[in-house]
């Protein structure tokens, strides 16, 4: 199954035309607003090197779940 999405607003220009399967292996600073220094800090602190690592990280997933549950309980 093919999936398409317009991710232009959340990616740097250089990465806008990449396939989703390529984006998971892209560096974190491919995300718009994430600097090379931010990416380096995430790598140093949590071993996160790619967009896929970031999205699959247990700490970020837990934080997202807590935020969603808190929002839903309002």
PQR file of N, CA, C, O and H, with PARSE charges and radii, in Angstrom:
ATOM      1  N   UNK A   1       0.846  -1.165   0.000 -0.4000 1.5000
ATOM      2  CA  UNK A   1       0.000   0.000   0.000 -0.0000 2.0000
ATOM      3  C   UNK A   1       0.895   1.231   0.000  0.5500 1.7000
ATOM      4  O   UNK A   1       1.851   1.328   0.769 -0.5500 1.4000
ATOM      5  N   UNK A   2       0.568   2.150  -0.863 -0.4000 1.5000
ATOM      6  CA  UNK A   2       1.313   3.396  -0.966 -0.0000 2.0000
ATOM      7  C   UNK A   2       0.655   4.463  -0.093  0.5500 1.7000
ATOM      8  O   UNK A   2      -0.565   4.624  -0.092 -0.5500 1.4000
ATOM      9  H   UNK A   2      -0.209   2.071  -1.488  0.4000 1.0000
ATOM     10  N   UNK A   3       1.488   5.182   0.644 -0.4000 1.5000
ATOM     11  CA  UNK A   3       1.003   6.258   1.503 -0.0000 2.0000
ATOM     12  C   UNK A   3       1.680   7.538   1.065  0.5500 1.7000
ATOM     13  O   UNK A   3       2.888   7.565   0.829 -0.5500 1.4000
ATOM     14  H   UNK A   3       2.479   5.051   0.644  0.4000 1.0000
ATOM     15  N   UNK A   4       0.901   8.593   0.957 -0.4000 1.5000
ATOM     16  CA  UNK A   4       1.504   9.887   0.639 -0.0000 2.0000
ATOM     17  C   UNK A   4       1.002  10.920   1.627  0.5500 1.7000
ATOM     18  O   UNK A   4      -0.120  10.845   2.127 -0.5500 1.4000
ATOM     19  H   UNK A   4      -0.080   8.571   1.148  0.4000 1.0000
ATOM     20  N   UNK A   5       1.863  11.882   1.892 -0.4000 1.5000
ATOM     21  CA  UNK A   5       1.520  12.956   2.812 -0.0000 2.0000
ATOM     22  C   UNK A   5       2.358  14.171   2.447  0.5500 1.7000
ATOM     23  O   UNK A   5       3.501  14.035   2.010 -0.5500 1.4000
ATOM     24  H   UNK A   5       2.775  11.943   1.485  0.4000 1.0000
ATOM     25  N   UNK A   6       1.800  15.336   2.621 -0.4000 1.5000
ATOM     26  CA  UNK A   6       2.548  16.567   2.384 -0.0000 2.0000
ATOM     27  C   UNK A   6       3.208  16.967   3.698  0.5500 1.7000
ATOM     28  O   UNK A   6       2.551  17.444   4.623 -0.5500 1.4000
ATOM     29  H   UNK A   6       0.872  15.447   2.976  0.4000 1.0000
ATOM     30  N   UNK A   7       4.508  16.765   3.760 -0.4000 1.5000
ATOM     31  CA  UNK A   7       5.263  17.038   4.988 -0.0000 2.0000
ATOM     32  C   UNK A   7       6.143  18.269   4.853  0.5500 1.7000
ATOM     33  O   UNK A   7       7.044  18.488   5.663 -0.5500 1.4000
ATOM     34  H   UNK A   7       5.042  16.377   3.008  0.4000 1.0000
ATOM     35  N   UNK A   8       5.880  19.074   3.827 -0.4000 1.5000
ATOM     36  CA  UNK A   8       6.725  20.239   3.540 -0.0000 2.0000
ATOM     37  C   UNK A   8       6.919  21.155   4.739  0.5500 1.7000
ATOM     38  O   UNK A   8       8.007  21.699   4.923 -0.5500 1.4000
ATOM     39  H   UNK A   8       5.148  18.896   3.170  0.4000 1.0000
ATOM     40  N   UNK A   9       5.899  21.334   5.548 -0.4000 1.5000
ATOM     41  CA  UNK A   9       5.981  22.283   6.664 -0.0000 2.0000
ATOM     42  C   UNK A   9       6.793  21.750   7.842  0.5500 1.7000
ATOM     43  O   UNK A   9       7.199  22.518   8.714 -0.5500 1.4000
ATOM     44  H   UNK A   9       5.015  20.892   5.398  0.4000 1.0000
ATOM     45  N   UNK A  10       7.027  20.456   7.871 -0.4000 1.5000
ATOM     46  CA  UNK A  10       7.768  19.902   9.007 -0.0000 2.0000
ATOM     47  C   UNK A  10       9.161  19.402   8.634  0.5500 1.7000
ATOM     48  O   UNK A  10       9.886  18.883   9.482 -0.5500 1.4000
ATOM     49  H   UNK A  10       6.697  19.832   7.163  0.4000 1.0000
ATOM     50  N   UNK A  11       9.532  19.560   7.363 -0.4000 1.5000
ATOM     51  CA  UNK A  11      10.848  19.126   6.902 -0.0000 2.0000
ATOM     52  C   UNK A  11      11.634  20.287   6.320  0.5500 1.7000
ATOM     53  O   UNK A  11      11.055  21.244   5.807 -0.5500 1.4000
ATOM     54  H   UNK A  11       8.943  19.981   6.674  0.4000 1.0000
ATOM     55  N   UNK A  12      12.948  20.198   6.400 -0.4000 1.5000
ATOM     56  CA  UNK A  12      13.795  21.149   5.699 -0.0000 2.0000
ATOM     57  C   UNK A  12      13.619  20.929   4.197  0.5500 1.7000
ATOM     58  O   UNK A  12      13.284  19.828   3.760 -0.5500 1.4000
ATOM     59  H   UNK A  12      13.418  19.420   6.817  0.4000 1.0000
ATOM     60  N   UNK A  13      13.843  21.971   3.419 -0.4000 1.5000
ATOM     61  CA  UNK A  13      13.667  21.913   1.963 -0.0000 2.0000
ATOM     62  C   UNK A  13      14.394  20.732   1.333  0.5500 1.7000
ATOM     63  O   UNK A  13      13.852  20.087   0.436 -0.5500 1.4000
ATOM     64  H   UNK A  13      14.115  22.865   3.774  0.4000 1.0000
ATOM     65  N   UNK A  14      15.593  20.441   1.779 -0.4000 1.5000
ATOM     66  CA  UNK A  14      16.406  19.386   1.186 -0.0000 2.0000
ATOM     67  C   UNK A  14      15.793  17.994   1.345  0.5500 1.7000
ATOM     68  O   UNK A  14      16.174  17.066   0.631 -0.5500 1.4000
ATOM     69  H   UNK A  14      16.033  20.966   2.508  0.4000 1.0000
ATOM     70  N   UNK A  15      14.865  17.845   2.258 -0.4000 1.5000
ATOM     71  CA  UNK A  15      14.286  16.532   2.542 -0.0000 2.0000
ATOM     72  C   UNK A  15      12.812  16.415   2.157  0.5500 1.7000
ATOM     73  O   UNK A  15      12.206  15.365   2.374 -0.5500 1.4000
ATOM     74  H   UNK A  15      14.556  18.599   2.837  0.4000 1.0000
ATOM     75  N   UNK A  16      12.231  17.457   1.596 -0.4000 1.5000
ATOM     76  CA  UNK A  16      10.791  17.478   1.308 -0.0000 2.0000
ATOM     77  C   UNK A  16      10.331  16.404   0.326  0.5500 1.7000
ATOM     78  O   UNK A  16       9.189  15.952   0.413 -0.5500 1.4000
ATOM     79  H   UNK A  16      12.723  18.309   1.420  0.4000 1.0000
ATOM     80  N   UNK A  17      11.170  15.992  -0.587 -0.4000 1.5000
ATOM     81  CA  UNK A  17      10.752  15.038  -1.614 -0.0000 2.0000
ATOM     82  C   UNK A  17      11.159  13.602  -1.315  0.5500 1.7000
ATOM     83  O   UNK A  17      11.033  12.732  -2.178 -0.5500 1.4000
ATOM     84  H   UNK A  17      12.097  16.360  -0.657  0.4000 1.0000
ATOM     85  N   UNK A  18      11.639  13.345  -0.121 -0.4000 1.5000
ATOM     86  CA  UNK A  18      12.051  11.995   0.248 -0.0000 2.0000
ATOM     87  C   UNK A  18      10.832  11.127   0.542  0.5500 1.7000
ATOM     88  O   UNK A  18       9.798  11.616   0.999 -0.5500 1.4000
ATOM     89  H   UNK A  18      11.741  14.051   0.579  0.4000 1.0000
ATOM     90  N   UNK A  19      10.971   9.847   0.275 -0.4000 1.5000
ATOM     91  CA  UNK A  19       9.938   8.866   0.612 -0.0000 2.0000
ATOM     92  C   UNK A  19       9.935   8.661   2.131  0.5500 1.7000
ATOM     93  O   UNK A  19      10.946   8.879   2.798 -0.5500 1.4000
ATOM     94  H   UNK A  19      11.810   9.450  -0.096  0.4000 1.0000
ATOM     95  N   UNK A  20       8.789   8.239   2.662 -0.4000 1.5000
ATOM     96  CA  UNK A  20       8.698   7.973   4.100 -0.0000 2.0000
ATOM     97  C   UNK A  20       9.733   6.948   4.540  0.5500 1.7000
ATOM     98  O   UNK A  20      10.320   7.072   5.615 -0.5500 1.4000
ATOM     99  H   UNK A  20       7.968   8.061   2.120  0.4000 1.0000
ATOM    100  N   UNK A  21       9.957   5.935   3.708 -0.4000 1.5000
ATOM    101  CA  UNK A  21      10.926   4.905   4.053 -0.0000 2.0000
ATOM    102  C   UNK A  21      12.345   5.456   4.115  0.5500 1.7000
ATOM    103  O   UNK A  21      13.198   4.898   4.805 -0.5500 1.4000
ATOM    104  H   UNK A  21       9.481   5.835   2.834  0.4000 1.0000
ATOM    105  N   UNK A  22      12.601   6.540   3.404 -0.4000 1.5000
ATOM    106  CA  UNK A  22      13.903   7.207   3.469 -0.0000 2.0000
ATOM    107  C   UNK A  22      13.963   8.171   4.654  0.5500 1.7000
ATOM    108  O   UNK A  22      15.009   8.322   5.284 -0.5500 1.4000
ATOM    109  H   UNK A  22      11.909   6.994   2.843  0.4000 1.0000
ATOM    110  N   UNK A  23      12.852   8.813   4.949 -0.4000 1.5000
ATOM    111  CA  UNK A  23      12.822   9.802   6.029 -0.0000 2.0000
ATOM    112  C   UNK A  23      13.142   9.206   7.389  0.5500 1.7000
ATOM    113  O   UNK A  23      13.755   9.875   8.221 -0.5500 1.4000
ATOM    114  H   UNK A  23      12.002   8.691   4.436  0.4000 1.0000
ATOM    115  N   UNK A  24      12.746   7.975   7.633 -0.4000 1.5000
ATOM    116  CA  UNK A  24      13.031   7.379   8.946 -0.0000 2.0000
ATOM    117  C   UNK A  24      14.528   7.250   9.181  0.5500 1.7000
ATOM    118  O   UNK A  24      14.976   7.208  10.327 -0.5500 1.4000
ATOM    119  H   UNK A  24      12.248   7.432   6.958  0.4000 1.0000
ATOM    120  N   UNK A  25      15.306   7.186   8.103 -0.4000 1.5000
ATOM    121  CA  UNK A  25      16.756   7.081   8.218 -0.0000 2.0000
ATOM    122  C   UNK A  25      17.463   8.430   8.074  0.5500 1.7000
ATOM    123  O   UNK A  25      18.689   8.505   8.156 -0.5500 1.4000
ATOM    124  H   UNK A  25      14.942   7.220   7.172  0.4000 1.0000
ATOM    125  N   UNK A  26      16.685   9.495   7.858 -0.4000 1.5000
ATOM    126  CA  UNK A  26      17.257  10.836   7.707 -0.0000 2.0000
ATOM    127  C   UNK A  26      17.700  11.351   9.069  0.5500 1.7000
ATOM    128  O   UNK A  26      17.153  10.950  10.096 -0.5500 1.4000
ATOM    129  H   UNK A  26      15.689   9.434   7.791  0.4000 1.0000
ATOM    130  N   UNK A  27      18.695  12.242   9.079 -0.4000 1.5000
ATOM    131  CA  UNK A  27      19.140  12.815  10.352 -0.0000 2.0000
ATOM    132  C   UNK A  27      18.043  13.654  10.995  0.5500 1.7000
ATOM    133  O   UNK A  27      17.150  14.155  10.312 -0.5500 1.4000
ATOM    134  H   UNK A  27      19.139  12.568   8.244  0.4000 1.0000
ATOM    135  N   UNK A  28      18.119  13.797  12.284 -0.4000 1.5000
ATOM    136  CA  UNK A  28      17.097  14.531  13.042 -0.0000 2.0000
ATOM    137  C   UNK A  28      16.958  15.963  12.558  0.5500 1.7000
ATOM    138  O   UNK A  28      15.856  16.513  12.555 -0.5500 1.4000
ATOM    139  H   UNK A  28      18.844  13.389  12.839  0.4000 1.0000
ATOM    140  N   UNK A  29      18.073  16.579  12.145 -0.4000 1.5000
ATOM    141  CA  UNK A  29      17.990  17.964  11.707 -0.0000 2.0000
ATOM    142  C   UNK A  29      17.362  18.121  10.328  0.5500 1.7000
ATOM    143  O   UNK A  29      17.340  19.224   9.782 -0.5500 1.4000
ATOM    144  H   UNK A  29      18.967  16.132  12.148  0.4000 1.0000
ATOM    145  N   UNK A  30      16.848  17.027   9.757 -0.4000 1.5000
ATOM    146  CA  UNK A  30      16.018  17.121   8.554 -0.0000 2.0000
ATOM    147  C   UNK A  30      14.644  17.680   8.913  0.5500 1.7000
ATOM    148  O   UNK A  30      13.914  18.148   8.039 -0.5500 1.4000
ATOM    149  H   UNK A  30      16.866  16.131  10.200  0.4000 1.0000
ATOM    150  N   UNK A  31      14.292  17.633  10.196 -0.4000 1.5000
ATOM    151  CA  UNK A  31      13.033  18.207  10.668 -0.0000 2.0000
ATOM    152  C   UNK A  31      13.182  19.721  10.756  0.5500 1.7000
ATOM    153  O   UNK A  31      14.162  20.225  11.306 -0.5500 1.4000
ATOM    154  H   UNK A  31      14.884  17.253  10.906  0.4000 1.0000
ATOM    155  N   UNK A  32      12.222  20.432  10.220 -0.4000 1.5000
ATOM    156  CA  UNK A  32      12.262  21.897  10.253 -0.0000 2.0000
ATOM    157  C   UNK A  32      12.340  22.370  11.693  0.5500 1.7000
ATOM    158  O   UNK A  32      11.582  21.914  12.550 -0.5500 1.4000
ATOM    159  H   UNK A  32      11.426  20.024   9.773  0.4000 1.0000
ATOM    160  N   UNK A  33      13.264  23.290  11.952 -0.4000 1.5000
ATOM    161  CA  UNK A  33      13.403  23.865  13.280 -0.0000 2.0000
ATOM    162  C   UNK A  33      14.372  23.140  14.187  0.5500 1.7000
ATOM    163  O   UNK A  33      14.692  23.636  15.267 -0.5500 1.4000
ATOM    164  H   UNK A  33      13.879  23.660  11.256  0.4000 1.0000
ATOM    165  N   UNK A  34      14.849  21.970  13.772 -0.4000 1.5000
ATOM    166  CA  UNK A  34      15.831  21.232  14.563 -0.0000 2.0000
ATOM    167  C   UNK A  34      17.211  21.553  13.994  0.5500 1.7000
ATOM    168  O   UNK A  34      17.485  21.296  12.822 -0.5500 1.4000
ATOM    169  H   UNK A  34      14.589  21.566  12.895  0.4000 1.0000
ATOM    170  N   UNK A  35      18.061  22.107  14.821 -0.4000 1.5000
ATOM    171  CA  UNK A  35      19.392  22.501  14.374 -0.0000 2.0000
ATOM    172  C   UNK A  35      20.370  21.329  14.495  0.5500 1.7000
ATOM    173  O   UNK A  35      20.074  20.317  15.131 -0.5500 1.4000
ATOM    174  H   UNK A  35      17.839  22.316  15.774  0.4000 1.0000
ATOM    175  N   UNK A  36      21.516  21.487  13.883 -0.4000 1.5000
ATOM    176  CA  UNK A  36      22.572  20.484  14.008 -0.0000 2.0000
ATOM    177  C   UNK A  36      22.981  20.326  15.472  0.5500 1.7000
ATOM    178  O   UNK A  36      23.275  19.220  15.925 -0.5500 1.4000
ATOM    179  H   UNK A  36      21.756  22.309  13.367  0.4000 1.0000
ATOM    180  N   UNK A  37      22.998  21.440  16.210 -0.4000 1.5000
ATOM    181  CA  UNK A  37      23.336  21.382  17.641 -0.0000 2.0000
ATOM    182  C   UNK A  37      22.273  20.611  18.423  0.5500 1.7000
ATOM    183  O   UNK A  37      22.602  19.842  19.327 -0.5500 1.4000
ATOM    184  H   UNK A  37      22.759  22.339  15.842  0.4000 1.0000
ATOM    185  N   UNK A  38      21.003  20.814  18.077 -0.4000 1.5000
ATOM    186  CA  UNK A  38      19.913  20.055  18.715 -0.0000 2.0000
ATOM    187  C   UNK A  38      20.095  18.560  18.452  0.5500 1.7000
ATOM    188  O   UNK A  38      19.984  17.736  19.359 -0.5500 1.4000
ATOM    189  H   UNK A  38      20.736  21.438  17.343  0.4000 1.0000
ATOM    190  N   UNK A  39      20.374  18.234  17.204 -0.4000 1.5000
ATOM    191  CA  UNK A  39      20.547  16.833  16.805 -0.0000 2.0000
ATOM    192  C   UNK A  39      21.730  16.212  17.546  0.5500 1.7000
ATOM    193  O   UNK A  39      21.655  15.071  18.002 -0.5500 1.4000
ATOM    194  H   UNK A  39      20.464  18.903  16.466  0.4000 1.0000
ATOM    195  N   UNK A  40      22.808  16.961  17.662 -0.4000 1.5000
ATOM    196  CA  UNK A  40      23.991  16.474  18.368 -0.0000 2.0000
ATOM    197  C   UNK A  40      23.677  16.225  19.842  0.5500 1.7000
ATOM    198  O   UNK A  40      24.132  15.236  20.417 -0.5500 1.4000
ATOM    199  H   UNK A  40      22.869  17.888  17.292  0.4000 1.0000
ATOM    200  N   UNK A  41      22.907  17.112  20.446 -0.4000 1.5000
ATOM    201  CA  UNK A  41      22.540  16.951  21.853 -0.0000 2.0000
ATOM    202  C   UNK A  41      21.678  15.701  22.062  0.5500 1.7000
ATOM    203  O   UNK A  41      21.869  14.971  23.035 -0.5500 1.4000
ATOM    204  H   UNK A  41      22.538  17.915  19.979  0.4000 1.0000
ATOM    205  N   UNK A  42      20.735  15.455  21.154 -0.4000 1.5000
ATOM    206  CA  UNK A  42      19.900  14.256  21.258 -0.0000 2.0000
ATOM    207  C   UNK A  42      20.725  12.985  21.079  0.5500 1.7000
ATOM    208  O   UNK A  42      20.493  11.982  21.753 -0.5500 1.4000
ATOM    209  H   UNK A  42      20.580  16.048  20.364  0.4000 1.0000
ATOM    210  N   UNK A  43      21.686  13.040  20.168 -0.4000 1.5000
ATOM    211  CA  UNK A  43      22.559  11.883  19.957 -0.0000 2.0000
ATOM    212  C   UNK A  43      23.396  11.627  21.199  0.5500 1.7000
ATOM    213  O   UNK A  43      23.523  10.489  21.650 -0.5500 1.4000
ATOM    214  H   UNK A  43      21.875  13.855  19.621  0.4000 1.0000
ATOM    215  N   UNK A  44      23.959  12.680  21.742 -0.4000 1.5000
ATOM    216  CA  UNK A  44      24.812  12.543  22.928 -0.0000 2.0000
ATOM    217  C   UNK A  44      24.017  12.069  24.144  0.5500 1.7000
ATOM    218  O   UNK A  44      24.464  11.186  24.876 -0.5500 1.4000
ATOM    219  H   UNK A  44      23.856  13.605  21.376  0.4000 1.0000
ATOM    220  N   UNK A  45      22.850  12.652  24.356 -0.4000 1.5000
ATOM    221  CA  UNK A  45      22.064  12.346  25.554 -0.0000 2.0000
ATOM    222  C   UNK A  45      21.327  11.016  25.477  0.5500 1.7000
ATOM    223  O   UNK A  45      21.275  10.269  26.455 -0.5500 1.4000
ATOM    224  H   UNK A  45      22.488  13.370  23.761  0.4000 1.0000
ATOM    225  N   UNK A  46      20.754  10.722  24.308 -0.4000 1.5000
ATOM    226  CA  UNK A  46      19.860   9.560  24.213 -0.0000 2.0000
ATOM    227  C   UNK A  46      20.200   8.589  23.085  0.5500 1.7000
ATOM    228  O   UNK A  46      19.483   7.610  22.877 -0.5500 1.4000
ATOM    229  H   UNK A  46      20.796  11.328  23.514  0.4000 1.0000
ATOM    230  N   UNK A  47      21.278   8.847  22.359 -0.4000 1.5000
ATOM    231  CA  UNK A  47      21.667   7.949  21.271 -0.0000 2.0000
ATOM    232  C   UNK A  47      20.767   8.044  20.051  0.5500 1.7000
ATOM    233  O   UNK A  47      20.761   7.145  19.210 -0.5500 1.4000
ATOM    234  H   UNK A  47      21.861   9.642  22.528  0.4000 1.0000
ATOM    235  N   UNK A  48      20.002   9.137  19.949 -0.4000 1.5000
ATOM    236  CA  UNK A  48      19.063   9.328  18.843 -0.0000 2.0000
ATOM    237  C   UNK A  48      19.811   9.975  17.679  0.5500 1.7000
ATOM    238  O   UNK A  48      20.360  11.069  17.810 -0.5500 1.4000
ATOM    239  H   UNK A  48      20.007   9.867  20.632  0.4000 1.0000
ATOM    240  N   UNK A  49      19.824   9.274  16.523 -0.4000 1.5000
ATOM    241  CA  UNK A  49      20.553   9.772  15.359 -0.0000 2.0000
ATOM    242  C   UNK A  49      19.659  10.064  14.165  0.5500 1.7000
ATOM    243  O   UNK A  49      20.021  10.868  13.307 -0.5500 1.4000
ATOM    244  H   UNK A  49      19.378   8.386  16.416  0.4000 1.0000
ATOM    245  N   UNK A  50      18.503   9.427  14.096 -0.4000 1.5000
ATOM    246  CA  UNK A  50      17.636   9.565  12.924 -0.0000 2.0000
ATOM    247  C   UNK A  50      16.216   9.953  13.341  0.5500 1.7000
ATOM    248  O   UNK A  50      15.859   9.898  14.518 -0.5500 1.4000
ATOM    249  H   UNK A  50      18.208   8.773  14.794  0.4000 1.0000
ATOM    250  N   UNK A  51      15.424  10.345  12.353 -0.4000 1.5000
ATOM    251  CA  UNK A  51      14.013  10.638  12.618 -0.0000 2.0000
ATOM    252  C   UNK A  51      13.318   9.396  13.168  0.5500 1.7000
ATOM    253  O   UNK A  51      12.488   9.492  14.072 -0.5500 1.4000
ATOM    254  H   UNK A  51      15.715  10.391  11.397  0.4000 1.0000
ATOM    255  N   UNK A  52      13.656   8.246  12.629 -0.4000 1.5000
ATOM    256  CA  UNK A  52      13.079   6.996  13.122 -0.0000 2.0000
ATOM    257  C   UNK A  52      13.429   6.734  14.576  0.5500 1.7000
ATOM    258  O   UNK A  52      12.577   6.322  15.364 -0.5500 1.4000
ATOM    259  H   UNK A  52      14.331   8.168  11.895  0.4000 1.0000
ATOM    260  N   UNK A  53      14.698   6.976  14.931 -0.4000 1.5000
ATOM    261  CA  UNK A  53      15.108   6.812  16.338 -0.0000 2.0000
ATOM    262  C   UNK A  53      14.288   7.719  17.245  0.5500 1.7000
ATOM    263  O   UNK A  53      13.841   7.306  18.315 -0.5500 1.4000
ATOM    264  H   UNK A  53      15.389   7.310  14.290  0.4000 1.0000
ATOM    265  N   UNK A  54      14.095   8.960  16.805 -0.4000 1.5000
ATOM    266  CA  UNK A  54      13.346   9.933  17.598 -0.0000 2.0000
ATOM    267  C   UNK A  54      11.899   9.476  17.773  0.5500 1.7000
ATOM    268  O   UNK A  54      11.363   9.506  18.881 -0.5500 1.4000
ATOM    269  H   UNK A  54      14.458   9.296  15.935  0.4000 1.0000
ATOM    270  N   UNK A  55      11.282   9.060  16.692 -0.4000 1.5000
ATOM    271  CA  UNK A  55       9.885   8.645  16.742 -0.0000 2.0000
ATOM    272  C   UNK A  55       9.645   7.367  17.522  0.5500 1.7000
ATOM    273  O   UNK A  55       8.551   7.141  18.038 -0.5500 1.4000
ATOM    274  H   UNK A  55      11.718   9.036  15.792  0.4000 1.0000
ATOM    275  N   UNK A  56      10.666   6.537  17.607 -0.4000 1.5000
ATOM    276  CA  UNK A  56      10.529   5.253  18.300 -0.0000 2.0000
ATOM    277  C   UNK A  56      11.081   5.281  19.723  0.5500 1.7000
ATOM    278  O   UNK A  56      10.994   4.285  20.441 -0.5500 1.4000
ATOM    279  H   UNK A  56      11.555   6.720  17.188  0.4000 1.0000
ATOM    280  N   UNK A  57      11.642   6.400  20.128 -0.4000 1.5000
ATOM    281  CA  UNK A  57      12.251   6.504  21.446 -0.0000 2.0000
ATOM    282  C   UNK A  57      11.207   6.368  22.551  0.5500 1.7000
ATOM    283  O   UNK A  57      10.174   7.038  22.527 -0.5500 1.4000
ATOM    284  H   UNK A  57      11.714   7.209  19.544  0.4000 1.0000
ATOM    285  N   UNK A  58      11.484   5.500  23.513 -0.4000 1.5000
ATOM    286  CA  UNK A  58      10.502   5.223  24.569 -0.0000 2.0000
ATOM    287  C   UNK A  58      10.182   6.456  25.406  0.5500 1.7000
ATOM    288  O   UNK A  58       9.054   6.601  25.876 -0.5500 1.4000
ATOM    289  H   UNK A  58      12.323   4.956  23.532  0.4000 1.0000
ATOM    290  N   UNK A  59      11.136   7.329  25.599 -0.4000 1.5000
ATOM    291  CA  UNK A  59      10.893   8.523  26.417 -0.0000 2.0000
ATOM    292  C   UNK A  59       9.976   9.510  25.691  0.5500 1.7000
ATOM    293  O   UNK A  59       9.073  10.088  26.296 -0.5500 1.4000
ATOM    294  H   UNK A  59      12.053   7.211  25.218  0.4000 1.0000
ATOM    295  N   UNK A  60      10.211   9.696  24.405 -0.4000 1.5000
ATOM    296  CA  UNK A  60       9.368  10.603  23.628 -0.0000 2.0000
ATOM    297  C   UNK A  60       7.968  10.021  23.449  0.5500 1.7000
ATOM    298  O   UNK A  60       6.980  10.754  23.479 -0.5500 1.4000
ATOM    299  H   UNK A  60      10.945   9.226  23.913  0.4000 1.0000
ATOM    300  N   UNK A  61       7.884   8.701  23.263 -0.4000 1.5000
ATOM    301  CA  UNK A  61       6.565   8.069  23.151 -0.0000 2.0000
ATOM    302  C   UNK A  61       5.785   8.193  24.456  0.5500 1.7000
ATOM    303  O   UNK A  61       4.582   8.452  24.439 -0.5500 1.4000
ATOM    304  H   UNK A  61       8.687   8.106  23.239  0.4000 1.0000
ATOM    305  N   UNK A  62       6.462   8.009  25.579 -0.4000 1.5000
ATOM    306  CA  UNK A  62       5.791   8.139  26.877 -0.0000 2.0000
ATOM    307  C   UNK A  62       5.309   9.565  27.094  0.5500 1.7000
ATOM    308  O   UNK A  62       4.184   9.784  27.544 -0.5500 1.4000
ATOM    309  H   UNK A  62       7.440   7.799  25.593  0.4000 1.0000
ATOM    310  N   UNK A  63       6.157  10.532  26.775 -0.4000 1.5000
ATOM    311  CA  UNK A  63       5.779  11.943  26.943 -0.0000 2.0000
ATOM    312  C   UNK A  63       4.592  12.292  26.045  0.5500 1.7000
ATOM    313  O   UNK A  63       3.673  12.987  26.479 -0.5500 1.4000
ATOM    314  H   UNK A  63       7.071  10.355  26.410  0.4000 1.0000
ATOM    315  N   UNK A  64       4.602  11.820  24.808 -0.4000 1.5000
ATOM    316  CA  UNK A  64       3.487  12.089  23.887 -0.0000 2.0000
ATOM    317  C   UNK A  64       2.197  11.456  24.409  0.5500 1.7000
ATOM    318  O   UNK A  64       1.132  12.070  24.342 -0.5500 1.4000
ATOM    319  H   UNK A  64       5.348  11.255  24.455  0.4000 1.0000
ATOM    320  N   UNK A  65       2.288  10.240  24.925 -0.4000 1.5000
ATOM    321  CA  UNK A  65       1.099   9.563  25.459 -0.0000 2.0000
ATOM    322  C   UNK A  65       0.541  10.310  26.664  0.5500 1.7000
ATOM    323  O   UNK A  65      -0.673  10.480  26.781 -0.5500 1.4000
ATOM    324  H   UNK A  65       3.153   9.741  24.979  0.4000 1.0000
ATOM    325  N   UNK A  66       1.413  10.753  27.554 -0.4000 1.5000
ATOM    326  CA  UNK A  66       0.976  11.501  28.735 -0.0000 2.0000
ATOM    327  C   UNK A  66       0.306  12.802  28.318  0.5500 1.7000
ATOM    328  O   UNK A  66      -0.739  13.164  28.857 -0.5500 1.4000
ATOM    329  H   UNK A  66       2.399  10.614  27.459  0.4000 1.0000
ATOM    330  N   UNK A  67       0.900  13.503  27.363 -0.4000 1.5000
ATOM    331  CA  UNK A  67       0.320  14.774  26.885 -0.0000 2.0000
ATOM    332  C   UNK A  67      -1.039  14.533  26.248  0.5500 1.7000
ATOM    333  O   UNK A  67      -1.969  15.304  26.484 -0.5500 1.4000
ATOM    334  H   UNK A  67       1.750  13.209  26.925  0.4000 1.0000
ATOM    335  N   UNK A  68      -1.175  13.490  25.452 -0.4000 1.5000
ATOM    336  CA  UNK A  68      -2.465  13.198  24.814 -0.0000 2.0000
ATOM    337  C   UNK A  68      -3.524  12.823  25.838  0.5500 1.7000
ATOM    338  O   UNK A  68      -4.670  13.261  25.739 -0.5500 1.4000
ATOM    339  H   UNK A  68      -0.419  12.864  25.261  0.4000 1.0000
ATOM    340  N   UNK A  69      -3.153  12.027  26.806 -0.4000 1.5000
ATOM    341  CA  UNK A  69      -4.106  11.645  27.859 -0.0000 2.0000
ATOM    342  C   UNK A  69      -4.530  12.869  28.687  0.5500 1.7000
ATOM    343  O   UNK A  69      -5.702  13.017  29.032 -0.5500 1.4000
ATOM    344  H   UNK A  69      -2.222  11.671  26.886  0.4000 1.0000
ATOM    345  N   UNK A  70      -3.577  13.725  28.992 -0.4000 1.5000
ATOM    346  CA  UNK A  70      -3.904  14.945  29.737 -0.0000 2.0000
ATOM    347  C   UNK A  70      -4.842  15.840  28.944  0.5500 1.7000
ATOM    348  O   UNK A  70      -5.792  16.395  29.497 -0.5500 1.4000
ATOM    349  H   UNK A  70      -2.625  13.604  28.712  0.4000 1.0000
ATOM    350  N   UNK A  71      -4.576  15.982  27.645 -0.4000 1.5000
ATOM    351  CA  UNK A  71      -5.445  16.800  26.796 -0.0000 2.0000
ATOM    352  C   UNK A  71      -6.850  16.200  26.697  0.5500 1.7000
ATOM    353  O   UNK A  71      -7.843  16.928  26.694 -0.5500 1.4000
ATOM    354  H   UNK A  71      -3.804  15.532  27.196  0.4000 1.0000
ATOM    355  N   UNK A  72      -6.924  14.881  26.616 -0.4000 1.5000
ATOM    356  CA  UNK A  72      -8.218  14.209  26.484 -0.0000 2.0000
ATOM    357  C   UNK A  72      -9.019  14.291  27.781  0.5500 1.7000
ATOM    358  O   UNK A  72     -10.245  14.195  27.754 -0.5500 1.4000
ATOM    359  H   UNK A  72      -6.117  14.291  26.617  0.4000 1.0000
ATOM    360  N   UNK A  73      -8.344  14.468  28.906 -0.4000 1.5000
ATOM    361  CA  UNK A  73      -9.057  14.502  30.191 -0.0000 2.0000
ATOM    362  C   UNK A  73      -9.595  15.879  30.529  0.5500 1.7000
ATOM    363  O   UNK A  73     -10.270  16.048  31.545 -0.5500 1.4000
ATOM    364  H   UNK A  73      -7.347  14.546  28.928  0.4000 1.0000
ATOM    365  N   UNK A  74      -9.308  16.856  29.698 -0.4000 1.5000
ATOM    366  CA  UNK A  74      -9.782  18.227  29.954 -0.0000 2.0000
ATOM    367  C   UNK A  74     -11.248  18.371  29.626  0.5500 1.7000
ATOM    368  O   UNK A  74     -11.812  19.454  29.781 -0.5500 1.4000
ATOM    369  H   UNK A  74      -8.760  16.718  28.873  0.4000 1.0000
TER
END
